[in-house]
């Protein structure tokens, strides 16, 4: 877990690849439900298209349907890496390793800016857009489930990846997961 543009998708994919696990994206499942296929557009969650998608989300049960599917997968399948805002709070079994990437807002905006070829927004503008998206997401999950995505108390690791390269973050997380799993055995 991590807030918008924290690097959670990249790290989840890297971890899944390293351990030869299946990568499951809650966002991709939600976009499928919303019948939205053009997520190549720059900063689409932060722009008008994202606002339209969020409006559709509020008018539907898509979030809950996706979360129910994620929970079904978590309880019935093994060897999965979830890239999800909700699973860390909804899935309580000890076999899960819960990691919260917690970089600074400036880092997240810079990461978003670097990852996009269209430099439509400045880093300061991205900071504002990301902050607003996170506040909206926080409100949605408090209303839907009663948990606060800013609460990090149920995570095994809260990691500030602000000053690490992607591969260094991956190596740190892999090492943590290996040690965590040794403790569970």
ZAPA-309541 format. One line per 3 residues: number of its first residue (from 0); their letters; for each residue x, y, z of C-alpha. Coordinates in pm, whole numbers, plus 50000, padded with zeros to 5 digits. Example, Ala and Ser with C-alpha at 12.3 -4.5 7.8 and 13.67 -1.06 7.14 Angstrom:
2
0	AS	51230/49550/50780 | 51367/49894/50714
END
This chain:
185
0	XXX	50000/50000/50000 | 50100/50355/49953 | 49932/50675/49853
3	XXX	49912/50805/49497 | 50243/50786/49306 | 50435/50627/49592
6	XXX	50578/50356/49366 | 50351/50080/49496 | 50261/49933/49156
9	XXX	50622/49920/49041 | 50732/49760/49367 | 50444/49510/49369
12	XXX	50536/49405/49014 | 50905/49378/49103 | 50829/49168/49412
15	XXX	50593/48943/49217 | 50858/48890/48949 | 51134/48818/49200
18	XXX	50934/48562/49397 | 50755/48426/49086 | 50414/48519/49223
21	XXX	50105/48648/49046 | 50059/49025/49044 | 49702/49141/49108
24	XXX	49606/49505/49055 | 49292/49638/49218 | 49311/49949/48998
27	XXX	49325/49744/48678 | 49024/49543/48794 | 48837/49865/48875
30	XXX	48923/50016/48535 | 48790/49700/48369 | 48462/49740/48561
33	XXX	48446/50104/48452 | 48518/49994/48094 | 48809/50237/48079
36	XXX	49097/50120/47867 | 49296/50437/47794 | 49502/50456/48111
39	XXX	49804/50546/47898 | 49687/50908/47910 | 49916/51118/48123
42	XXX	49803/51155/48485 | 49458/51022/48393 | 49349/50973/48757
45	XXX	49442/51334/48827 | 49270/51486/48524 | 48915/51525/48395
48	XXX	48899/51161/48288 | 48982/51064/48647 | 48707/51291/48777
51	XXX	48459/51123/48542 | 48576/50779/48656 | 48544/50878/49020
54	XXX	48191/51004/48955 | 48104/50664/48805 | 48261/50494/49108
57	XXX	48047/50693/49351 | 47731/50604/49158 | 47809/50232/49148
60	XXX	47917/49944/49367 | 48225/49881/49155 | 48471/49942/49437
63	XXX	48298/49691/49661 | 48264/49441/49376 | 48637/49464/49304
66	XXX	48721/49437/49674 | 48497/49130/49708 | 48682/48971/49414
69	XXX	49020/49062/49566 | 48914/48910/49898 | 48793/48595/49723
72	XXX	49132/48566/49554 | 49317/48633/49880 | 49127/48365/50068
75	XXX	49118/48097/49797 | 49450/48138/49618 | 49814/48140/49720
78	XXX	50125/48310/49589 | 49976/48650/49508 | 50105/49005/49534
81	XXX	49826/49258/49566 | 49852/49616/49446 | 49548/49742/49631
84	XXX	49435/50027/49854 | 49198/49804/50052 | 49341/49453/50095
87	XXX	49578/49552/50379 | 49273/49640/50590 | 49025/49381/50467
90	XXX	49247/49070/50470 | 49352/48984/50826 | 49536/48651/50800
93	XXX	49893/48633/50923 | 50025/48488/50597 | 50022/48833/50435
96	XXX	50310/49077/50445 | 50172/49429/50460 | 50404/49700/50328
99	XXX	50324/50070/50320 | 50541/50286/50098 | 50554/50625/50263
102	XXX	50759/50873/50058 | 50718/51247/50086 | 50456/51428/49878
105	XXX	50735/51606/49690 | 50895/51272/49601 | 50561/51134/49481
108	XXX	50501/51437/49261 | 50856/51417/49125 | 50815/51044/49058
111	XXX	50489/51110/48877 | 50648/51393/48680 | 50947/51179/48577
114	XXX	50731/50883/48477 | 50521/51087/48237 | 50635/51198/47894
117	XXX	50378/51480/47887 | 50499/51749/48127 | 50159/51918/48143
120	XXX	50193/51984/48517 | 50472/52123/48726 | 50585/51932/49032
123	XXX	50405/52183/49255 | 50082/52138/49058 | 50121/51761/49080
126	XXX	50168/51789/49456 | 49832/51967/49479 | 49657/51718/49247
129	XXX	49802/51415/49427 | 49709/51561/49766 | 49350/51619/49652
132	XXX	49324/51267/49506 | 49452/51117/49831 | 49204/51319/50037
135	XXX	48920/51204/49811 | 49035/50840/49835 | 49067/50869/50212
138	XXX	48712/51000/50239 | 48581/50722/50010 | 48737/50441/50214
141	XXX	48635/50589/50549 | 48276/50607/50421 | 48280/50262/50259
144	XXX	48471/50060/50517 | 48555/50277/50815 | 48933/50257/50773
147	XXX	49172/50544/50716 | 49433/50499/50442 | 49659/50738/50637
150	XXX	49665/50494/50931 | 49977/50281/50907 | 49934/50086/51232
153	XXX	49845/49749/51076 | 50149/49729/50847 | 50451/49508/50898
156	XXX	50674/49769/50734 | 50629/50140/50676 | 50908/50245/50443
159	XXX	51002/50594/50327 | 51141/50530/49981 | 51199/50900/49909
162	XXX	51576/50870/49893 | 51610/50527/49731 | 51635/50427/49369
165	XXX	51367/50186/49247 | 51601/49885/49249 | 51734/49969/49596
168	XXX	51379/49992/49728 | 51297/49657/49566 | 51606/49495/49721
171	XXX	51517/49632/50065 | 51157/49509/50039 | 51263/49165/49915
174	XXX	51506/49132/50206 | 51234/49237/50450 | 50987/48984/50305
177	XXX	51242/48703/50329 | 51314/48785/50694 | 50943/48824/50773
180	XXX	50863/48486/50618 | 51145/48320/50814 | 50987/48447/51135
183	XX	50652/48294/51040 | 50800/47949/50982
END
